[in-house]
């Protein structure tokens, strides 16, 4: 991340984009995910991936995403069986995944590039 005022601005923008993406994902779980909403979540995820995760945060971020994907895969099936709110909770998890996966791709590619450039 850049130093100085530009770096601080990027951090602030990254924080707000991430917060907006999480809130939108939580709310989106209560409606059907339209193509437009999916596109917005993907773009927010890409921006969050570029602006929020530094090189030192890459491994913890990727580990957290693996845990989230596992919980979503297995927990979504369990939650969908819960009466009244189960399907909505599973939909919230799916919306969060739509937001987080693009960020994960960006962070993973940066990590792979970082490893490859050392050779």
Secondary structure, DSSP 8 states (H G I E B T S, - for coil): ---HHHHHHHHHHHHHHHHHHHHHHHHHTTS---HHHHHHHHHHHHHHHHHH--GGGHHHHHHHHHHHHHHHHHHHHHHHTSTTTHHHHHHHHHHHHHHHHHHHHHHHHHHHHHHHHT-
